[in-house]
Amino acid sequence: METNQSQRKNHMKTVGIVVEYNPLHNGHTYHFTEAKKQTASDAVVAVMSGHFLQRGEPAIVNKWARAEMALHMGVDLVLEIPFVYATQNAEQFAFGSIATLHATGIVDEVCFGSESGDIAWIEKLAAVLAEEPLAFQEALHKGLAQGWSYPAAYGAAIQALFPSPAADALQDYAAEPNNILGLNYCLALHRLQSPMRPTTIKRQKAGYHQETVTDQHIASATALRKLIVDHANDGLHTIRPYVPPSTFEILQAEKTAGRFPLTWERFYPYLQHQLLTRWPGELTAIHEMNEGIEHRILQALPRSTSFDDLVETVKTKRYTWARIQRLLLYSMLNLTRSKMAAINVKQGPAYIRVLGFNRTGQHLLKRMKKTSSLPVITRIAKDKHPMLMLDVQAGALYALGLPETLRQNEMQREYWQPPLHLDHA
């Protein structure tokens, strides 16, 4: 009997999901439940951003707390997206996430949320874009050169590939943030020639960037973070109807410990120091610092009273809020083009970092150590790959946003914190 159970554990169907959980809320619970149900999966592997996120902002609470939220919800194994992918544009973020899931060798399907809820057009378009058609590339560069935002230029470039009216519908679809991510997930699957199958679930009730709450139980993470920041004294209690009880309890514990909430404003003095001590010529060495935007940043800095004020002053149609945030994050971490070249992100992740698991996840982890095409890391050694070194530096940087009494210990947490282990499921 035990042998049969063990065999089932070793061959359980597994779905992968890409998450940030900033913080985990009821909409995420819906996605998790539906992903497992629609794919008829026995287990769920989540690949999650670390301390800094795709839009270039610090997570409102650290990655260990967010991994714990995921495990309490029912995720079986939580892996980390390396910093060099977690804080990049949609294409690189998607590639690093999918490449991590692909490298495990244990994930059968990938399920993501989207505004359309329709996988057919996403797969069709991804198959075309995987060949990198010249007409698309030219249209995309033309849109960007005219000062359009990346989503707008991306949507318009779709029209170069398909005749109207199909192009009009695709342009509208392709300009939505979750649809863009989904499209790039499918692109990554094509480029990796991965056997993992994609599926999607329609996003419910709250838009990705929606800042207002319009439902009694589901709100976007953006809206919840705004409630937390705008209601400094009781912000945590205002989000209680929109998050699982376990999430609320974890956030409450993190707040009591002094580790929640973190925003960009906590890091602004360190960012100011980094920018004020550099000449424009030095800033041009920063990853993705192009077209003289460094001059715009340095001119705005003396007049800006806060981080938000700085970004608002610098941003343009082409340089969106998210893109400016990423540039400022790279500047604070001194992430240069030469460092990125040494890491070579086009080759994919160099390792798989484990953040947490439950009992089922432990079986997955044991299996993954045999099937993975990359080293599986549960403890960080002194000798580190440059990609992992950047994760460690990002962890230490994140600790600077904490109260002074916590910083010393938290700056070393990448070394002393083992993967979380919840003994259920």
Protein Blocks (a to p, Z undefined) as FASTA:
>chain_A
ZZmmmmmmmmcccdddddfklacdfklmmmmmmmmmmnopabdcdddddfbcfkopacfb
dfklmmmmmmmnopabdcdddfklmmmcfklmmmmmmmmmmmnopafbdcdddfklpakl
mmmmmmmmmnopaklmmmmmmmmmnopafklmmmmmmmmmpccfklmmmmmmmmpmklmm
mmmmmmmmmmnopabdcdddddehiafklmbdcbfkbccfklmmmmmmmmmmlmmmmmmm
mpcfklmmmmmmmmmnopaccdfklmmmmmmmmmmmpcfklmmmpghiaghlmmmmmmmm
mmpcbfklmmmmmpcfklgfklmmmmmmmmmnopafklmmmnommnopabdcdfbdcfkl
mmmmmmmmmmpcbdcdfbdcfbdcfklmmmmmmmmmmmmmpcfklmmmmmmmmmmmccdd
ddeZZ
